């Protein structure tokens, strides 16, 4: 998957920069909002791992919500939809 190099390159950046880079990297072939949000989520998980987050922290259902305020909005939208 081509998202891992994005996480490696941007993991020390601000979360919104990292997540937007992940989405932009996938936009050409995965243009739906759901796919782009999944890429934002995955790049955040990878960045968390690169920064030393434990397995338990990464798998915690609140990890993504605490990663950035943009992530909280995405999670809220999908939880309301489901």
N, C-alpha and C positions, 0 to 999 in steps of 0.2 A: 504494500500500500504506500502511496506517495505522501501520506500525511506525516509519517515518522520523521523524515528529514526536516519538515517544517517545525515540528516540535523541538528537534535538536537545535535548529538555528535560532528559534525565537523564545525558548523556555525562560530566559532571563528578562524578557520584555514584560511590559504591562500586560495583564490578562486580556484586555480588549484587543491589543495589537496581535498577540499570539492567536487568539480565536478568530479574528478576522483574516489573518494569513492562512489559517487552516481552511476556512470557508472559501477564500479566493482560490486556493490551490485546487479545490475540488469542483469549483463552479462550472467549469467547461463541460465536464462529463456527468456531473451529479447536480443539476440545477434546481431541483425541488427544495423548498425550504426545509423540509424534514431531513433530507440528506445533508444539507449544509449545516443544520443544527447538530446532526450526529457527528459531523467532522469537527465542529467546535468542541463538542463534548470529548471526543477521542483525543484531540490534541491537548486538551486540558488535563486529561488523565495521564498522558505521556509526560507532559511538563511536570505534573505533580510527582511522577515517579523519578524523573531526572533531578528534581529538587530534594528527593529523599523521603517522600511521603511513604508511610507504611502501606502494606497491602490492605489492612483494615481501614485506614484513612481513605484510600482510593475507592474501596468498595462501599464505603458508607454512603447511604442515599443522600446525605447532605453535602458531600464533597463538592459537587459541581456548584451548588447554590452558594457555598462559601468562597468559591474560587473568584467570583466577580459579580458585580451587580447586574451586568448584562446576562450572565448565566441564570440568575434568579428570575429574570423576566421570562427567559426561554422555558425554564422548568415550570413556572406558573402557568404559562400559556398552554403547555401540553398537558399538565395535570387537570386543567379546567376542561380541556377538549375531551380527555379520556373519561 
